[in-house]
Amino acid sequence: MSKNGTHAVVDKIADLQKRGFSSDFVVMDNQLFCTQQKIFLSNDEFDINEVHSFPHTNSRHETILIGITSQQHAIKGILLTQPASHNPAVPNVLFKKMGKFWL
């Protein structure tokens, strides 16, 4: 990713954090995990509110930044992912919910 691309990701993360997206999410065993709350969220416990894609300049890879909320657990947070070329698929836990952003 170029230096400008890195700045774009950092700027968008800062923007989301200013708007209350303060928790961090990771995908573990095809489940969404909130690192601060130490809980797994099932598909019906979260919504994807924003998806931002940042292509890398000298490759076919991209960084994907996802804004996630859970009203049930009062959580707003961020998932940052970089699908690798050997595993380009979006994790199943996110696939259906992200589809609305790529219509």
C-alpha positions in Angstrom: 0.0 0.0 0.0 1.3 3.4 -0.8 2.0 6.0 1.8 -1.1 7.9 0.7 -3.1 4.7 1.0 -1.8 4.2 4.5 -2.8 7.8 5.4 -6.3 7.2 4.0 -6.8 4.1 6.2 -5.5 5.9 9.3 -7.7 9.0 8.6 -10.8 6.8 8.1 -10.0 4.9 11.4 -9.7 8.2 13.2 -13.0 9.4 11.6 -14.8 6.3 12.8 -13.3 6.6 16.3 -14.5 10.2 16.5 -18.0 8.9 15.7 -17.9 6.4 18.6 -16.5 3.3 16.9 -14.1 2.6 19.7 -14.0 -1.2 20.0 -11.9 -3.6 18.0 -13.2 -6.7 16.3 -11.4 -9.7 14.9 -12.7 -12.8 13.1 -11.9 -16.0 14.9 -13.0 -19.4 13.7 -15.5 -17.6 11.4 -17.0 -15.7 14.4 -16.9 -12.0 15.2 -15.0 -11.3 18.4 -14.9 -8.0 20.3 -11.5 -7.8 22.0 -12.5 -5.2 24.6 -15.7 -7.0 25.7 -14.2 -10.4 25.2 -17.4 -11.8 23.6 -18.3 -13.5 20.4 -21.2 -12.0 18.4 -23.6 -14.1 16.4 -24.9 -12.9 13.0 -28.1 -11.6 14.6 -26.2 -9.6 17.2 -24.4 -7.1 15.0 -24.9 -4.9 11.9 -22.4 -3.6 9.4 -22.8 0.1 9.1 -19.9 1.1 6.8 -17.4 -0.7 4.5 -14.4 1.1 3.1 -11.9 -0.5 0.7 -8.4 0.7 0.2 -6.6 -0.9 -2.8 -2.8 -1.4 -2.5 -0.9 0.4 -5.3 1.5 -2.4 -6.4 -0.6 -5.5 -5.9 -4.1 -6.8 -6.3 -4.6 -6.8 -2.5 -6.7 -4.4 -0.5 -7.4 -3.3 3.0 -11.0 -3.4 4.1 -12.2 -1.3 7.0 -15.6 -2.2 8.4 -17.7 -0.2 10.9 -19.8 -2.5 13.1 -22.5 -1.9 15.7 -24.2 -4.2 18.2 -27.3 -2.6 19.8 -27.8 -5.7 22.0 -24.3 -5.3 23.5 -24.0 -1.5 23.1 -20.8 -1.8 21.1 -19.6 0.3 18.2 -16.3 -0.8 16.7 -14.0 -1.5 13.8 -12.8 -4.6 11.9 -9.7 -4.1 9.8 -8.9 -6.9 7.4 -6.6 -7.6 4.5 -7.9 -10.7 2.5 -4.8 -12.5 1.2 -4.5 -13.7 -2.4 -4.5 -17.4 -1.2 -7.7 -16.8 0.8 -9.6 -13.9 -0.8 -13.0 -14.8 0.4 -14.8 -12.6 3.0 -15.5 -14.7 6.1 -19.0 -16.2 6.1 -19.9 -14.3 9.3 -19.6 -11.1 7.3 -20.4 -12.1 3.8 -24.2 -11.7 3.7 -24.2 -8.5 5.7 -21.5 -6.9 3.5 -23.4 -7.8 0.3 -25.6 -4.7 0.6 -22.5 -2.5 0.1 -21.5 -4.2 -3.2 -24.8 -4.2 -5.1 
